[in-house]
């Protein structure tokens, strides 16, 4: 299975907060000190208390975060 975002892809982001993202969005975020461009697999809570679980297309979960920097609006794979 090919990833949604391949290595070397050009990605356009829009500013977004954890309160605005939904399951299935691809977001730029920080988890445990690392910055990832990953898939939102679950959300928990509402408003400012909302946190987002990120993972990948293979079922791996990277963790929960509130540090969301942007949502992918366009992905151009090489």
N, C-alpha and C positions, 0 to 999 in steps of 0.2 A: 504494500500500500504506500502510495506517495504522500508525503506531508502536504498540508495546505500551503505552507511556506517553506520553499526549498532553500538550501544554502546559497547565498549570493542574490537572493530575491531583492527587489526594490519594493519597499512597503511605504504607503502613505498613511499617516496617523492623524487622528483628530483628538483634541483634548477631551478627556472624560474622567469621571470619578467612579469609585466603586459603586456608588448609589445608582449609577446610570447603566451599567453593563448588564448583559443577560447571558444565559447559558448559550454557548455556540459562538460568541464573539471571540475574536482574536485580539489580545491586548498586550501592550508593553507594560510590564510590572516588575516589582522587586519582591523577591521571596528569599528569606534567610540570607540577605546581603548580596544576592545575585540578581541581575536584571535579565528577564526572559521576554520573548515574544511567544506567547502561548495561548492555548485554547481555554476559555472559561468552561469548566465542567460542572460547577455548582455555585450557587449563591446562598448566603445565609444572613438573615437579619434585614433591617430596613434603614433607610436614611444614612446618617453618619455612622451607625453601628453595623452597617452591612459589610460583610467580608466575602471574598471571592476565592474559590478553589480553582487552581490552574493545573492543567495536565497536557497530554499530547494525544494524538490520534491512535496511539497504540495502547491506551489505557493506563499509562503511567501518570501518577499524581505527583506534582511537585510541591504542593502545600497550599496554605491559606494566606491571603494577604488583603490589606486595605490600600496598599501603595500601588495604585493604578495610574500610569502616566498618559496613556492614550489607547484608542481603539483603531484597529486597521480598517481603513475604508477602501483601500485598493492594494492588491497584491499582484506584482508582476514577476512571475518565476522565470528564471533564465531558460 
